[in-house]
């Protein structure tokens, strides 16, 4: 009898392992992860909470489990104009080096979405400084 129970358990585990990857990617991306449960760098993770404070395009997001700094890219790329106390959902990933949450998009409580960057590849602003951000010596000479 123990052999039959083991076989049934093994079969259930195999079927479950096969079924999970077959979920549509939109269903996986739409589930919200609690800030306190963020542990790995998974693309398309969604976190939600209240904007606590803002510095430039970085803001602190708080839910019932913790807080995290969200990086919404450089202000010269796209200004986000959030306000403290605003409820938002952010789709993104934990940054490779910073430990901050790198935003791909931010959805406000009213349903409007601020697109920050694509999930795949480097951000569009990487390696391409805006001309007025270059040191004076590197500025192109105007005739």
C-alpha positions in Angstrom: 0.0 0.0 0.0 2.9 2.4 0.8 4.2 1.8 -2.8 0.8 2.8 -4.3 0.6 6.0 -2.1 4.2 6.9 -3.1 3.4 6.4 -6.8 0.2 8.6 -6.5 2.2 11.3 -4.8 4.9 11.2 -7.4 2.4 11.4 -10.2 0.7 14.4 -8.6 4.0 16.2 -8.3 4.8 15.5 -12.0 1.4 16.7 -13.2 1.7 19.8 -11.0 5.2 20.6 -12.3 4.0 20.3 -15.9 0.9 22.4 -15.4 2.6 25.4 -13.7 4.8 26.4 -16.7 1.7 26.2 -19.0 0.0 29.1 -17.3 -0.3 32.1 -19.6 2.4 34.7 -18.9 -0.2 37.4 -18.3 -1.7 35.3 -15.4 1.8 34.9 -13.9 2.7 38.6 -14.2 -0.6 39.9 -12.8 -0.3 38.3 -9.3 1.0 40.7 -6.7 4.0 39.9 -4.6 4.2 41.3 -1.1 7.3 43.6 -0.6 8.4 41.5 2.4 8.4 38.4 0.2 10.7 39.7 -2.6 13.7 37.5 -2.6 14.7 36.9 -6.2 15.1 38.8 -9.4 12.1 37.7 -11.5 11.0 39.9 -14.4 7.5 41.1 -14.5 6.9 40.9 -10.7 4.1 43.1 -9.6 4.1 44.9 -6.2 1.4 47.2 -4.9 1.2 49.7 -2.1 1.3 53.3 -0.9 3.9 55.9 -2.1 5.6 57.0 1.1 8.2 59.5 -0.1 9.6 60.6 -3.5 13.1 61.9 -4.5 13.3 62.6 -8.2 11.9 59.5 -9.9 12.8 57.2 -7.0 10.1 56.6 -4.5 9.5 54.4 -1.4 6.6 52.0 -1.7 5.0 50.5 1.4 2.6 47.6 1.8 1.6 45.7 5.0 4.8 43.6 4.8 7.6 46.2 4.3 9.0 49.0 2.2 11.2 49.1 -0.9 12.7 51.9 -3.0 11.4 51.9 -6.6 13.6 53.2 -9.4 11.5 54.7 -12.2 14.5 55.7 -14.4 16.0 59.1 -14.9 13.7 62.1 -14.6 14.8 63.5 -18.0 13.6 60.2 -19.6 10.1 60.3 -18.2 8.9 62.3 -15.2 6.4 60.2 -13.1 4.7 62.9 -11.0 3.5 60.6 -8.2 2.3 62.0 -4.9 2.9 60.7 -1.3 -0.2 58.7 -0.2 -1.0 57.6 -3.7 -1.8 53.9 -4.2 0.1 52.2 -7.1 1.0 48.9 -8.6 4.5 48.5 -10.1 5.6 45.9 -12.6 9.4 45.4 -12.6 12.2 43.4 -11.0 14.8 43.7 -8.2 17.9 45.5 -9.6 21.0 43.5 -10.2 23.3 45.7 -8.1 21.2 48.2 -6.1 18.5 46.0 -4.5 16.0 48.6 -5.5 12.9 47.6 -7.5 13.4 48.6 -11.1 10.1 49.7 -12.6 8.9 48.7 -16.0 5.5 50.3 -15.6 3.4 52.0 -12.8 -0.3 51.7 -12.6 -2.3 54.3 -10.6 -5.5 53.5 -8.7 -7.5 55.1 -11.5 -6.1 52.6 -14.0 -3.8 54.9 -15.9 -0.4 53.4 -16.6 3.0 55.1 -16.8 5.3 53.1 -19.1 8.9 53.4 -18.0 10.8 50.8 -20.1 10.5 47.4 -21.7 11.1 44.4 -19.5 13.6 42.8 -21.9 17.1 44.2 -22.5 18.8 47.2 -21.1 16.8 50.4 -20.4 16.6 52.8 -23.4 18.6 55.4 -21.6 21.5 53.1 -20.7 24.8 54.2 -22.3 23.2 57.2 -24.0 23.4 60.3 -21.9 21.2 63.2 -22.8 23.5 65.9 -24.6 22.9 68.5 -21.9 24.1 66.0 -19.3 27.5 65.7 -20.9 30.4 67.6 -19.4 31.1 70.9 -21.2 34.3 69.6 -22.8 32.3 66.8 -24.4 29.5 69.0 -25.8 29.5 69.3 -29.6 30.8 72.7 -30.8 28.1 74.9 -32.3 29.2 76.9 -35.4 
